[in-house]
Amino acid sequence: MQAPSFPDVAISANEHVLRALQLNKDHQATVKTQIEQLENKLAALEKLLATAEEHDEDDFEPEVGGYISVPGSSAISAPITSKELASEDSPFYADSQRRQRYIDFTGYHPMKTKELEDLAEAVRTENHRLYALQEQRNGNAALIQNPPEEFLELNSVGIDWERVASTMTSRHGGRTARECEIKWIGDRHPIINHAQWSQPEISKCRDLMDTYRAQHGHGVAVDWVWVANELKTNRTPLDCMRHGIIRKTHVWTPESDNALLEAVKIYGQNNWLLVARVVSPDATAQQCQNRYQRTLDPTLKRGPWSPAEDAKLQLAVSAYGNSWVDVAVMMEGRSNEQCRDRWNERLDPRINREAWTEEEDKLLMDTVDELGEGKWKAVSEKMGNGRKDSAVSAWLELFLTTSNADLHDPVQGEI
């Protein structure tokens, strides 16, 4: 008697085996993805540890005077810490939240180079995850083939910016999902053209702006997204607006000076972008900062330098070198330009301010003959006598003028 056959059971068993194999492959792919994510996190952690070690080594702060160390004393502390003021059970919680929102909205917090690198890495990791999920949905064994490089670099659809922000926050802190999305899509995406604008490109951008206004009316705001798309050079709409609108040169007047002073009272000296918007549509943040700090600042001293100031400036330069912004912080009432000029013109011990000797005159002429006129920095370094390049240039002009005058002057007593 023949044994009964069970074709349906055999087929069903084969299907189960194939299904199990596919599930096993998918599970392996998921595990592989998780392993790669862990490896990325470990690599990021190693970078953070290396950075922390560098910071520990660079934590030395030069002694610049003005501090008194009392043995056994403790640092001054407020009765209530800022953390306690901002806690939810604090009576000042609402005020602290308002203050924090104001700081977040008005403060300018640019991403540093390390943050930008980590942002690109986080986006790439997120695109790797998206590609794996897409392969799983399509029934393919995810990550058997490496994801296309173009997808990892250029895709911006479907990215979970909360994940990206979480990665950024764990490394740097304080970056929202919206911040990361705007920074990447609006500035750091590899397809964006950051090259210098050519004159034909600027002309075409302005022609497109005029075309849009002619089609929609001059009172209608220009659609810079449309301009950027029509320009077809991978420029951002904001970049097109910067180069499309012809900006007038701002001229300082008593009225704009008063507006600048009032704006600084409102926004302080750390929000020059907001200050510039109040002063004039044509004023830039840098112009406003320079005008205030060099001319209008009421704390700015304009008189001669005192011996005490000179001594303090020498101490500050010994600590910070030629970083005049840092030096000026130590010099109350003096701008960084004033500190720089005072140092270069009066205090720098390397500069020779004695009268020129005949030997120096000859050395100057020989060096200029060798290197040529106009290369005053090279001439100054070649001479090696402590003369600044500006002094070398001025003395040569005076020397030649005097020599020519002597050659053409009649000899005394000659008729």
BATIDO-273480 format. One record per residue (C-alpha): x, y, z; residue in three letters. Coordinates in steps of 0.05 Angstrom, whole numbers. Layout:
<atoms>
- X;Y;Z;ALA
...
</atoms>
This chain:
<atoms>
- 0;0;0;MET
- 28;67;-21;GLN
- 38;121;31;ALA
- -8;181;21;PRO
- 23;244;-9;SER
- 11;314;19;PHE
- 29;363;-36;PRO
- -7;421;-3;ASP
- 29;410;62;VAL
- 96;407;26;ALA
- 83;471;-11;ILE
- 60;505;52;SER
- 123;482;88;ALA
- 167;510;32;ASN
- 131;577;37;GLU
- 142;578;112;HIS
- 216;563;103;VAL
- 224;618;51;LEU
- 185;666;95;ARG
- 228;648;155;ALA
- 291;659;114;LEU
- 266;727;91;GLN
- 248;747;162;LEU
- 316;724;185;ASN
- 350;767;132;LYS
- 307;827;151;ASP
- 324;817;224;HIS
- 398;813;207;GLN
- 391;878;167;ALA
- 357;912;226;THR
- 411;888;274;VAL
- 464;912;225;LYS
- 431;981;222;THR
- 429;985;298;GLN
- 502;964;302;ILE
- 522;1018;252;GLU
- 483;1070;292;GLN
- 519;1048;356;LEU
- 586;1052;320;GLU
- 569;1122;297;ASN
- 551;1142;368;LYS
- 615;1111;394;LEU
- 656;1149;342;ALA
- 620;1214;362;ALA
- 635;1199;435;LEU
- 708;1189;420;GLU
- 709;1256;384;LYS
- 677;1289;444;LEU
- 727;1258;491;LEU
- 784;1281;448;ALA
- 755;1351;446;THR
- 746;1351;521;ALA
- 819;1331;530;GLU
- 841;1387;484;GLU
- 799;1437;524;HIS
- 830;1412;589;ASP
- 899;1424;560;GLU
- 879;1494;534;ASP
- 845;1515;598;ASP
- 903;1559;619;PHE
- 882;1631;630;GLU
- 939;1682;631;PRO
- 947;1725;692;GLU
- 932;1796;670;VAL
- 928;1829;737;GLY
- 870;1859;775;GLY
- 854;1796;816;TYR
- 866;1783;890;ILE
- 870;1712;916;SER
- 851;1704;990;VAL
- 871;1637;1020;PRO
- 811;1600;1048;GLY
- 760;1644;1014;SER
- 702;1618;972;SER
- 671;1644;908;ALA
- 613;1692;912;ILE
- 546;1659;902;SER
- 476;1688;896;ALA
- 423;1669;947;PRO
- 382;1638;891;ILE
- 414;1604;831;THR
- 392;1615;760;SER
- 370;1543;756;LYS
- 324;1552;816;GLU
- 295;1616;786;LEU
- 278;1578;722;ALA
- 247;1517;757;SER
- 173;1504;747;GLU
- 156;1515;820;ASP
- 191;1582;822;SER
- 147;1645;827;PRO
- 192;1674;773;PHE
- 182;1616;725;TYR
- 138;1654;675;ALA
- 187;1713;675;ASP
- 247;1667;665;SER
- 211;1633;606;GLN
- 197;1701;574;ARG
- 269;1721;583;ARG
- 293;1656;552;GLN
- 247;1664;493;ARG
- 272;1735;482;TYR
- 344;1710;484;ILE
- 328;1653;436;ASP
- 292;1699;387;PHE
- 339;1758;388;THR
- 407;1727;401;GLY
- 449;1705;343;TYR
- 479;1636;354;HIS
- 516;1614;292;PRO
- 537;1542;285;MET
- 611;1531;292;LYS
- 652;1489;245;THR
- 648;1427;289;LYS
- 572;1434;294;GLU
- 566;1440;218;LEU
- 608;1377;209;GLU
- 564;1340;260;ASP
- 501;1365;226;LEU
- 524;1336;159;ALA
- 542;1271;193;GLU
- 474;1267;228;ALA
- 436;1280;163;VAL
- 478;1226;128;ARG
- 462;1176;184;THR
- 388;1193;180;GLU
- 388;1182;104;ASN
- 423;1115;116;HIS
- 365;1096;163;ARG
- 313;1119;112;LEU
- 345;1077;57;TYR
- 344;1015;101;ALA
- 270;1025;118;LEU
- 254;1035;45;GLN
- 289;970;26;GLU
- 252;933;80;GLN
- 184;959;55;ARG
- 202;937;-15;ASN
- 216;866;10;GLY
- 290;870;-5;ASN
- 345;851;43;ALA
- 363;919;71;ALA
- 434;943;65;LEU
- 460;883;25;ILE
- 483;936;-23;GLN
- 512;1001;1;ASN
- 463;1059;-5;PRO
- 476;1105;-65;PRO
- 524;1161;-46;GLU
- 479;1211;-81;GLU
- 420;1191;-37;PHE
- 461;1198;27;LEU
- 487;1267;8;GLU
- 428;1299;-28;LEU
- 363;1270;-1;ASN
- 324;1317;45;SER
- 255;1285;38;VAL
- 228;1246;98;GLY
- 285;1264;145;ILE
- 265;1261;218;ASP
- 294;1327;241;TRP
- 278;1311;313;GLU
- 328;1253;308;ARG
- 379;1300;277;VAL
- 368;1352;331;ALA
- 373;1299;385;SER
- 441;1279;358;THR
- 463;1352;355;MET
- 437;1366;425;THR
- 474;1307;454;SER
- 539;1335;426;ARG
- 529;1410;429;HIS
- 463;1425;463;GLY
- 409;1476;448;GLY
- 393;1462;374;ARG
- 320;1451;355;THR
- 295;1408;298;ALA
- 272;1470;261;ARG
- 341;1502;268;GLU
- 375;1440;240;CYS
- 326;1435;182;GLU
- 332;1509;162;ILE
- 408;1508;168;LYS
- 415;1445;125;TRP
- 363;1459;71;ILE
- 375;1534;68;GLY
- 451;1537;74;ASP
- 491;1473;81;ARG
- 458;1426;30;HIS
- 513;1404;-19;PRO
- 473;1426;-79;ILE
- 472;1499;-58;ILE
- 520;1543;-97;ASN
- 565;1583;-51;HIS
- 614;1607;-104;ALA
- 625;1681;-116;GLN
- 573;1713;-160;TRP
- 594;1732;-230;SER
- 572;1797;-261;GLN
- 529;1762;-315;PRO
- 494;1722;-260;GLU
- 480;1786;-220;ILE
- 452;1820;-283;SER
- 407;1760;-298;LYS
- 382;1759;-226;CYS
- 363;1833;-230;ARG
- 331;1822;-299;ASP
- 288;1767;-269;LEU
- 268;1813;-212;MET
- 247;1867;-262;ASP
- 209;1815;-303;THR
- 170;1792;-241;TYR
- 152;1863;-223;ARG
- 130;1878;-294;ALA
- 85;1816;-293;GLN
- 55;1825;-224;HIS
- 61;1900;-211;GLY
- 115;1942;-179;HIS
- 77;1945;-113;GLY
- 79;1869;-105;VAL
- 135;1836;-65;ALA
- 183;1796;-109;VAL
- 177;1721;-104;ASP
- 251;1704;-94;TRP
- 237;1630;-95;VAL
- 213;1640;-167;TRP
- 274;1682;-183;VAL
- 321;1628;-154;ALA
- 287;1573;-195;ASN
- 289;1614;-259;GLU
- 362;1633;-248;LEU
- 380;1558;-249;LYS
- 448;1566;-215;THR
- 430;1532;-149;ASN
- 427;1597;-110;ARG
- 383;1605;-49;THR
- 325;1655;-52;PRO
- 358;1695;3;LEU
- 423;1699;-36;ASP
- 384;1722;-97;CYS
- 351;1777;-57;MET
- 418;1801;-30;ARG
- 447;1808;-100;HIS
- 383;1828;-136;GLY
- 366;1889;-94;ILE
- 413;1947;-105;ILE
- 428;1972;-35;ARG
- 442;2046;-25;LYS
- 505;2067;12;THR
- 486;2089;82;HIS
- 511;2158;101;VAL
- 512;2176;175;TRP
- 472;2238;194;THR
- 454;2268;262;PRO
- 385;2235;255;GLU
- 413;2166;241;SER
- 464;2175;298;ASP
- 407;2189;346;ASN
- 369;2129;319;ALA
- 431;2086;331;LEU
- 438;2110;403;LEU
- 364;2096;417;GLU
- 369;2027;385;ALA
- 430;2009;427;VAL
- 391;2029;490;LYS
- 337;1980;470;ILE
- 376;1921;442;TYR
- 445;1929;474;GLY
- 512;1917;441;GLN
- 502;1844;423;ASN
- 445;1850;374;ASN
- 472;1892;317;TRP
- 427;1860;265;LEU
- 366;1885;303;LEU
- 399;1953;314;VAL
- 413;1961;240;ALA
- 340;1947;223;ARG
- 318;2005;267;VAL
- 371;2054;243;VAL
- 361;2050;167;SER
- 342;2000;112;PRO
- 411;2013;82;ASP
- 453;2007;145;ALA
- 489;1942;158;THR
- 502;1910;226;ALA
- 578;1921;218;GLN
- 568;1994;201;GLN
- 526;2005;263;CYS
- 575;1969;308;GLN
- 635;2008;281;ASN
- 598;2075;285;ARG
- 578;2064;357;TYR
- 642;2034;383;GLN
- 689;2083;347;ARG
- 649;2147;350;THR
- 585;2149;391;LEU
- 599;2106;452;ASP
- 593;2155;511;PRO
- 644;2115;551;THR
- 697;2124;497;LEU
- 758;2165;518;LYS
- 788;2212;467;ARG
- 842;2248;507;GLY
- 916;2231;514;PRO
- 936;2165;545;TRP
- 958;2166;617;SER
- 1019;2128;643;PRO
- 972;2081;680;ALA
- 935;2065;616;GLU
- 1000;2052;579;ASP
- 1022;2004;634;ALA
- 955;1969;632;LYS
- 958;1964;556;LEU
- 1027;1932;560;GLN
- 1001;1881;609;LEU
- 940;1866;565;ALA
- 984;1857;503;VAL
- 1030;1810;541;SER
- 969;1768;557;ALA
- 930;1770;491;TYR
- 981;1789;439;GLY
- 953;1825;378;ASN
- 881;1804;391;SER
- 859;1876;398;TRP
- 786;1858;411;VAL
- 808;1820;474;ASP
- 858;1874;492;VAL
- 804;1928;488;ALA
- 761;1890;538;VAL
- 815;1902;589;MET
- 821;1976;571;MET
- 757;2010;595;GLU
- 739;2069;551;GLY
- 788;2051;495;ARG
- 768;2018;429;SER
- 808;1962;397;ASN
- 832;2011;343;GLU
- 857;2059;396;GLN
- 894;2003;432;CYS
- 925;1979;367;ARG
- 948;2049;345;ASP
- 975;2066;414;ARG
- 1015;2002;416;TRP
- 1043;2008;346;ASN
- 1059;2082;349;GLU
- 1086;2089;420;ARG
- 1093;2025;462;LEU
- 1117;1967;419;ASP
- 1189;1956;443;PRO
- 1208;1922;377;ARG
- 1199;1987;337;ILE
- 1259;2033;330;ASN
- 1237;2105;338;ARG
- 1307;2136;339;GLU
- 1330;2184;285;ALA
- 1354;2151;221;TRP
- 1430;2144;215;THR
- 1472;2149;151;GLU
- 1485;2074;155;GLU
- 1409;2061;156;GLU
- 1400;2108;97;ASP
- 1450;2068;56;LYS
- 1420;2002;79;LEU
- 1351;2027;59;LEU
- 1373;2047;-11;MET
- 1410;1981;-22;ASP
- 1350;1940;3;THR
- 1301;1978;-41;VAL
- 1347;1968;-101;ASP
- 1347;1893;-86;GLU
- 1272;1883;-71;LEU
- 1240;1941;-107;GLY
- 1195;1998;-85;GLU
- 1126;1983;-55;GLY
- 1147;1919;-19;LYS
- 1156;1957;46;TRP
- 1141;1899;92;LYS
- 1194;1856;59;ALA
- 1243;1915;59;VAL
- 1230;1926;134;SER
- 1242;1852;150;GLU
- 1304;1850;106;LYS
- 1334;1911;141;MET
- 1322;1881;209;GLY
- 1332;1947;246;ASN
- 1263;1952;279;GLY
- 1234;2001;230;ARG
- 1160;1993;212;LYS
- 1143;1985;139;ASP
- 1103;2050;140;SER
- 1163;2087;170;ALA
- 1209;2057;118;VAL
- 1163;2080;62;SER
- 1155;2150;90;ALA
- 1230;2158;103;TRP
- 1249;2136;33;LEU
- 1201;2187;3;GLU
- 1229;2241;48;LEU
- 1301;2219;34;PHE
- 1292;2220;-41;LEU
- 1256;2287;-39;THR
- 1310;2318;3;THR
- 1366;2289;-40;SER
- 1334;2315;-104;ASN
- 1325;2384;-73;ALA
- 1398;2385;-52;ASP
- 1420;2366;-123;LEU
- 1381;2423;-155;HIS
- 1395;2477;-103;ASP
- 1449;2527;-126;PRO
- 1514;2526;-87;VAL
- 1520;2580;-35;GLN
- 1556;2641;-62;GLY
- 1546;2621;-135;GLU
- 1513;2672;-181;ILE
</atoms>
